[in-house]
Amino acid sequence: MDHMNHPLRHLQDLWSKAKQSGVLPHRNVICISTIDDQGFPHSRFVDLKEINQEGLIFCTDLKSNKAKEILNNPKVSLTIWWEHVAHQIRIQGFCSLIDTQLADSYWEKRVHDAQVVSYIFDQSQEIESLEAMQQKFLDEKSKYDRHNLIRPETWGDLS
């Protein structure tokens, strides 16, 4: 099969190799760039959740700057640097929300600490200090039982 005619299949193959090799703990990380209301690009790293026939899926807090920028201007670019499989990939396209059932599925797969962080902190907000943030997490983590954490309405997935 000619992967040039099926770029998403080729990307899925590369991602599969990237997840299985290398020494870095975060092999799913990709860089997404959005455009703010002044026309400036903003880039940050997100965790790639899935590649399917419709595109790439990642998660975010829908109150984050990233989500606000995407909802205002759905044009995004992605940069992937998987050094351990010797590939850099750049993608441009449009971003959109996925359905709530799929968002629920990704939420349920998140580790408990990541779910708690989504409840405790407002993404894209300035923090007092790393120490204060860590202490707040330690102080409040015990309030959140693993079985009671349903997906917040403000947490969703974009593709």
C-alpha positions, 0 to 999 in steps of 0.5 A: 500500500502506498502510504503517500495516498493514505497519509493518516495511515502512514502517520498511524504506523509512525505513531505506533512505532513511536509509542513502542520505542524510545526512552522518553516517558511522554511519547504521545506529545505533539505541539499544537499551534493556535491563533489568538484574536490579535493574529498571533500564533501560540504553541503548546504541547498536548497529549495525542490520544488517537489518530483515526480516519478523521484526523488527530484527537487530543484533550483539553479544558474547554475554558483554556486559552487553547480551546478559546482560540480554536473555537474562535479560529479553528485553523491550527497547525501541529508539529510532531518531533519523534526523534526516536523514529527519525521523523518530524511531521507538520500538519495544518488543518481545522479543529473541531469538538468531538462527541460527548461519548468519545470525550467521556471515554477519554476521560475515563482512561485518564489517570486519577491524578490527571482527573483531579488536576482538571477539577482543582486547577483552571488551565491557562491561568497564572500560578503563584508558584510551582510550590503553591500549586503542588501544595494545593494538589496535595491538600485537595487530592484526597477530596476526590474519590476515583469512582466519583469523578465524572467528566466536567462539562468544560473538559472535552476533546478536539480533533 
